[in-house]
C-alpha cells in the first residue's frame, strides 16, 4: 500500500470528521464537502389495485429505490395476517429494500362504529 494511502486511512480512522471532506479536483489544496448518498423511497400505492407481491418489490428495487413505504389496505396487503407479514419481510430482504414506513388506512381506524374498528 502506498505510504500516502496508508497515512490517509490511519488519519481518517483517528479523525473521522475529516472523512466528510475530499479534495476539490479544481484546487487540490482546498477541501470540498462530500455529499452523502441519499436514500430514495417510493410507496407501494403505485400497485394499490393489486395484491402486493414479491415481483412488485423487485420492480421497485430495479428502478433504483432503496426504501419503500407500505400502503396498508387489506386488499393490497393484509397486515393482520402473520404469514403475509413474514412474506413481506422475506420479499424486502430479497429485493434489498428497507421498509421506511407504513401508510395505515384511515377509513377503518377512524370509524365511529365499534364493530367496524374491531
C-alpha positions in Angstrom: 0.0 0.0 0.0 1.4 3.4 -0.9 2.5 5.4 2.1 0.1 8.3 1.3 -2.9 6.0 1.2 -1.9 4.3 4.4 -1.4 7.6 6.1 -4.8 8.8 4.9 -6.5 5.7 6.1 -5.0 6.0 9.5 -5.9 9.6 9.8 -9.5 9.0 8.8 -9.8 6.3 11.4 -8.3 8.6 14.1 -10.1 11.7 13.0 -13.5 10.7 11.5 -14.5 14.4 11.0 -12.1 14.6 8.1 -13.9 11.7 6.4 -16.7 14.1 5.4 -14.4 16.2 3.2 -12.5 15.5 0.0 -10.0 17.3 -2.2 -11.5 19.7 -4.7 -10.5 18.5 -8.2 -10.1 22.1 -9.4 -8.0 23.2 -6.4 -6.1 20.3 -4.7 -5.2 22.5 -1.7 -8.9 23.2 -0.9 -11.2 20.6 0.7 -14.7 20.3 -0.6 -17.6 18.7 1.3 -18.6 15.2 0.3 -22.4 14.9 0.0 -23.6 11.6 1.5 -25.6 9.2 -0.7 -29.3 9.9 -0.3 -31.8 7.1 0.1 -34.8 7.4 -2.1 -38.1 5.6 -1.4 -41.5 5.2 -3.0 -44.9 3.9 -1.9 -46.4 0.6 -2.8 -49.5 2.7 -3.5 -48.4 2.5 -7.2 -49.8 -1.0 -7.1 -52.8 -0.3 -4.9 -55.2 -2.1 -7.3 -53.2 -5.4 -6.9 -52.3 -7.7 -4.0 -48.7 -6.8 -3.1 -46.3 -9.4 -4.2 -42.5 -10.1 -4.4 -42.5 -9.0 -8.1 -43.7 -5.5 -7.2 -40.9 -5.0 -4.7 -38.3 -6.4 -7.1 -39.5 -3.9 -9.7 -39.3 -1.0 -7.3 -35.7 -2.1 -6.4 -34.8 -2.5 -10.1 -35.6 1.2 -10.6 -33.0 2.3 -8.0 -35.1 2.8 -4.9 -33.6 2.0 -1.5 -36.7 2.3 0.7 -40.4 1.6 0.4 -43.5 2.8 2.2 -46.1 0.1 2.6 -49.6 1.2 1.6 -51.5 -1.0 4.0 -55.0 -1.5 2.9 -56.2 -5.1 3.4 -57.0 -5.6 -0.3 -53.4 -4.6 -1.1 -51.6 -6.1 1.8 -53.3 -7.9 4.7 -51.4 -6.5 7.6 -53.5 -8.6 10.1 -52.1 -11.9 8.6 -48.8 -13.0 10.3 -47.9 -15.1 7.3 -48.3 -12.1 5.0 -46.0 -10.1 7.3 -43.4 -12.8 7.2 -43.6 -12.9 3.4 -43.2 -9.2 3.3 -40.1 -9.4 5.4 -38.6 -12.0 3.1 -39.5 -10.1 0.0 -37.9 -6.9 1.3 -34.7 -8.8 2.1 -34.6 -10.4 -1.4 -35.2 -7.0 -3.1 -32.6 -5.2 -0.9 -35.2 -2.7 0.3 -35.8 -1.1 3.7 -39.3 -0.6 5.0 -39.3 3.1 5.7 -42.9 3.5 6.8 -46.4 2.1 6.8 -49.3 4.2 5.4 -52.1 2.9 7.6 -55.6 3.1 6.3 -57.6 5.8 7.9 -61.0 4.5 6.9 -61.0 1.6 9.3 -59.3 3.2 12.2 -61.5 6.3 12.4 -64.9 4.7 12.0 -67.3 5.6 14.8 -68.9 2.1 14.6 -67.0 -0.1 17.1 -67.9 -3.2 15.0 -66.0 -1.8 12.0 -62.9 -0.9 14.1 -62.6 -4.3 15.8 
